[in-house]
Amino acid sequence: PLADVARELERLGATAYAAAASRRAAALTVEDLRAMRAPDLARLCEDLGFGAEAAAAYGAKFAEHGLDGWVAAEVDDWEDYAEVGLSRDHATVLCCVARAARGRAAA
């Protein structure tokens, strides 16, 4: 499954985040993800290498839109994140990490 994260990110053109996403996905269970609130999701974004500024902005967007870990665990389409202001690459990474946390191979 972790190789699937890196492979999927490569396929989608978000290779810059593959190593961090694979590492973070290895340590993240779906229960951990579902327990996250907006500040936790912002920290996850920073852990994934999005940068402190982007992570803080995303944390504010998550809070504004009521997006928590329960929702993040179920999002499969990067466009859902784009609707709240995440970049395509960052949204793609979050989707791949969530799929890995759910134990699903990236398709």
C-alpha positions in Angstrom: 0.0 0.0 0.0 2.8 2.5 0.7 4.4 1.8 -2.6 0.9 2.5 -4.0 1.0 6.0 -2.4 4.3 6.9 -4.1 3.2 5.3 -7.4 -0.1 7.1 -7.4 1.5 10.4 -6.6 4.0 9.9 -9.4 1.1 9.0 -11.8 -0.7 12.2 -10.8 2.4 14.4 -11.0 2.8 15.1 -7.3 6.1 13.3 -6.9 7.6 16.1 -4.7 5.4 14.8 -1.8 5.8 11.0 -2.4 8.4 10.3 0.3 6.6 12.3 3.0 3.2 11.0 2.1 4.5 7.4 2.2 6.1 7.9 5.6 3.0 9.7 7.0 0.6 7.1 5.6 2.6 4.3 7.3 2.0 5.9 10.7 -1.6 7.0 10.1 -4.6 4.8 10.8 -8.1 5.6 9.6 -9.1 6.0 13.2 -6.3 8.5 13.7 -7.4 10.4 10.7 -11.1 10.4 11.7 -10.1 11.8 15.1 -8.4 14.8 13.6 -9.9 18.3 13.8 -8.9 21.3 11.6 -5.7 22.1 13.6 -4.7 18.5 13.4 -5.3 18.4 9.6 -3.2 21.5 9.3 -0.3 19.7 11.2 -0.8 16.8 8.8 -0.4 19.1 5.9 2.8 20.5 7.3 4.1 16.9 8.0 3.4 16.2 4.3 5.7 19.0 3.3 3.2 21.6 2.2 5.0 24.3 4.2 4.0 26.1 7.3 2.3 29.0 5.5 0.1 26.7 3.3 -0.6 24.4 6.3 -1.8 27.4 8.4 -4.0 28.7 5.5 -5.4 25.2 4.9 -6.2 24.9 8.7 -8.2 28.0 8.5 -10.0 26.8 5.4 -10.7 23.4 7.1 -12.2 25.2 10.1 -14.2 27.6 8.0 -15.8 24.8 6.0 -16.2 22.4 8.9 -13.8 19.9 7.3 -12.5 17.5 10.0 -10.8 14.2 9.9 -14.0 12.2 9.5 -14.7 14.0 6.2 -11.0 13.9 5.2 -11.0 10.1 5.7 -13.7 9.8 3.1 -12.6 12.3 0.4 -11.4 10.5 -2.7 -11.5 13.3 -5.3 -8.9 16.1 -5.2 -11.5 18.4 -6.6 -13.5 18.3 -3.3 -10.5 19.8 -1.6 -10.0 22.3 -4.4 -13.5 23.6 -3.7 -12.2 24.9 -0.4 -9.0 26.3 -1.8 -6.3 23.6 -1.7 -3.9 23.3 -4.6 -4.3 20.3 -6.9 -1.1 18.7 -5.7 -1.8 19.1 -2.1 -5.4 17.8 -2.5 -4.1 14.8 -4.4 -1.6 14.0 -1.6 -4.3 14.2 1.0 -6.6 11.9 -1.0 -3.8 9.3 -1.4 -2.9 9.4 2.3 -6.6 8.9 3.2 -6.9 6.0 0.8 -3.8 4.4 2.3 -5.2 5.0 5.8 -8.3 3.2 4.8 -6.3 0.4 3.6 -7.3 0.9 0.0 -4.7 0.7 -2.8 -4.6 3.8 -4.8 -6.4 3.2 -8.1 
